[in-house]
């Protein structure tokens, strides 16, 4: 009985660890996608969907920091990984590179939505 219970607990722990390792990079919160620390994620109309590239570099990327993917990140569902001009990896959602907005200061801020008519929050 103890052995069976131990195996069940170990199995549940393995599933939890595996599930955590495979978690999507962003999640839904209050009707929008957010990244780490609950910060709102955005797309840029000037990026071409499914191109595997971001056109937001230099000063643009300073204002709109890319939602970076860690080394070894793999596509999962609607999430893919693109390679930036500098070789760094960035997350894309439904084929569109994903960014933060430097003026969002707290989780839940959405101050970048509609900036210059080309930046948009992502709705899951």
URNORPE-V114550 format. One record per residue. N is the residue number from 0. RES is the residue in three letters. SS is DSSP state (~ for helix, > for strand, _ for the rest). PHI is phi as a letter, one per 30 degrees, with the letter a starting at -180 (NA if undefined). OMEGA is omega in whole degrees, -180 to 180 (* if undefined). Layout:
n->N res->RES ss->SS phi->PHI omega->OMEGA
n->N res->RES ss->SS phi->PHI omega->OMEGA
This chain:
n->0 res->UNK ss->_ phi->NA omega->-180
n->1 res->UNK ss->~ phi->d omega->180
n->2 res->UNK ss->~ phi->d omega->-179
n->3 res->UNK ss->~ phi->d omega->179
n->4 res->UNK ss->~ phi->d omega->179
n->5 res->UNK ss->~ phi->d omega->179
n->6 res->UNK ss->~ phi->d omega->178
n->7 res->UNK ss->~ phi->d omega->180
n->8 res->UNK ss->~ phi->d omega->179
n->9 res->UNK ss->~ phi->d omega->179
n->10 res->UNK ss->~ phi->d omega->178
n->11 res->UNK ss->~ phi->d omega->178
n->12 res->UNK ss->~ phi->d omega->180
n->13 res->UNK ss->~ phi->d omega->178
n->14 res->UNK ss->~ phi->d omega->179
n->15 res->UNK ss->~ phi->d omega->179
n->16 res->UNK ss->~ phi->d omega->-180
n->17 res->UNK ss->~ phi->d omega->179
n->18 res->UNK ss->~ phi->d omega->179
n->19 res->UNK ss->~ phi->d omega->-178
n->20 res->UNK ss->~ phi->d omega->-178
n->21 res->UNK ss->_ phi->c omega->-178
n->22 res->UNK ss->_ phi->d omega->177
n->23 res->UNK ss->_ phi->d omega->-177
n->24 res->UNK ss->_ phi->d omega->178
n->25 res->UNK ss->_ phi->b omega->179
n->26 res->UNK ss->> phi->b omega->179
n->27 res->UNK ss->> phi->d omega->175
n->28 res->UNK ss->> phi->a omega->180
n->29 res->UNK ss->_ phi->h omega->175
n->30 res->UNK ss->_ phi->i omega->177
n->31 res->UNK ss->> phi->b omega->175
n->32 res->UNK ss->> phi->d omega->178
n->33 res->UNK ss->> phi->b omega->176
n->34 res->UNK ss->_ phi->c omega->180
n->35 res->UNK ss->~ phi->e omega->-180
n->36 res->UNK ss->~ phi->i omega->175
n->37 res->UNK ss->~ phi->i omega->-178
n->38 res->UNK ss->_ phi->d omega->-177
n->39 res->UNK ss->> phi->d omega->179
n->40 res->UNK ss->_ phi->c omega->-175
n->41 res->UNK ss->> phi->b omega->169
n->42 res->UNK ss->> phi->c omega->-175
n->43 res->UNK ss->> phi->b omega->-177
n->44 res->UNK ss->_ phi->e omega->-178
n->45 res->UNK ss->_ phi->d omega->173
n->46 res->UNK ss->_ phi->d omega->177
n->47 res->UNK ss->_ phi->d omega->-180
n->48 res->UNK ss->_ phi->e omega->176
n->49 res->UNK ss->_ phi->i omega->178
n->50 res->UNK ss->_ phi->d omega->-177
n->51 res->UNK ss->_ phi->i omega->-178
n->52 res->UNK ss->_ phi->b omega->172
n->53 res->UNK ss->_ phi->c omega->175
n->54 res->UNK ss->_ phi->c omega->179
n->55 res->UNK ss->_ phi->c omega->-179
n->56 res->UNK ss->_ phi->b omega->177
n->57 res->UNK ss->_ phi->h omega->-179
n->58 res->UNK ss->~ phi->d omega->178
n->59 res->UNK ss->~ phi->e omega->-178
n->60 res->UNK ss->~ phi->d omega->176
n->61 res->UNK ss->~ phi->d omega->179
n->62 res->UNK ss->~ phi->d omega->-178
n->63 res->UNK ss->_ phi->b omega->-177
n->64 res->UNK ss->_ phi->e omega->178
n->65 res->UNK ss->> phi->d omega->174
n->66 res->UNK ss->_ phi->d omega->-172
n->67 res->UNK ss->> phi->d omega->176
n->68 res->UNK ss->_ phi->c omega->179
n->69 res->UNK ss->_ phi->d omega->176
n->70 res->UNK ss->_ phi->e omega->179
n->71 res->UNK ss->_ phi->i omega->179
n->72 res->UNK ss->_ phi->d omega->-179
n->73 res->UNK ss->_ phi->b omega->176
n->74 res->UNK ss->_ phi->e omega->179
n->75 res->UNK ss->> phi->b omega->180
n->76 res->UNK ss->_ phi->i omega->-179
n->77 res->UNK ss->_ phi->d omega->-177
n->78 res->UNK ss->> phi->c omega->174
n->79 res->UNK ss->> phi->b omega->180
n->80 res->UNK ss->> phi->c omega->176
n->81 res->UNK ss->> phi->c omega->177
n->82 res->UNK ss->> phi->c omega->179
n->83 res->UNK ss->_ phi->d omega->-180
n->84 res->UNK ss->_ phi->e omega->-179
n->85 res->UNK ss->_ phi->d omega->179
n->86 res->UNK ss->_ phi->j omega->179
n->87 res->UNK ss->_ phi->d omega->-179
n->88 res->UNK ss->> phi->c omega->-179
n->89 res->UNK ss->> phi->b omega->175
n->90 res->UNK ss->> phi->d omega->171
n->91 res->UNK ss->> phi->b omega->179
n->92 res->UNK ss->> phi->c omega->-176
n->93 res->UNK ss->_ phi->h omega->175
n->94 res->UNK ss->_ phi->i omega->-178
n->95 res->UNK ss->> phi->c omega->175
n->96 res->UNK ss->> phi->e omega->-173
n->97 res->UNK ss->_ phi->c omega->-174
n->98 res->UNK ss->> phi->b omega->165
n->99 res->UNK ss->_ phi->c omega->175
n->100 res->UNK ss->_ phi->c omega->-175
n->101 res->UNK ss->_ phi->d omega->-178
n->102 res->UNK ss->_ phi->d omega->171
n->103 res->UNK ss->_ phi->d omega->-174
n->104 res->UNK ss->_ phi->c omega->-177
n->105 res->UNK ss->_ phi->b omega->176
n->106 res->UNK ss->_ phi->e omega->179
n->107 res->UNK ss->_ phi->j omega->176
n->108 res->UNK ss->_ phi->d omega->180
n->109 res->UNK ss->_ phi->b omega->-173
n->110 res->UNK ss->_ phi->d omega->-180
n->111 res->UNK ss->_ phi->d omega->-177
n->112 res->UNK ss->_ phi->d omega->177
n->113 res->UNK ss->_ phi->i omega->-180
n->114 res->UNK ss->~ phi->e omega->-180
n->115 res->UNK ss->~ phi->h omega->180
n->116 res->UNK ss->~ phi->i omega->-175
n->117 res->UNK ss->_ phi->b omega->180
n->118 res->UNK ss->> phi->c omega->-175
n->119 res->UNK ss->> phi->b omega->171
n->120 res->UNK ss->> phi->d omega->179
n->121 res->UNK ss->_ phi->c omega->176
n->122 res->UNK ss->_ phi->c omega->-177
n->123 res->UNK ss->_ phi->d omega->*
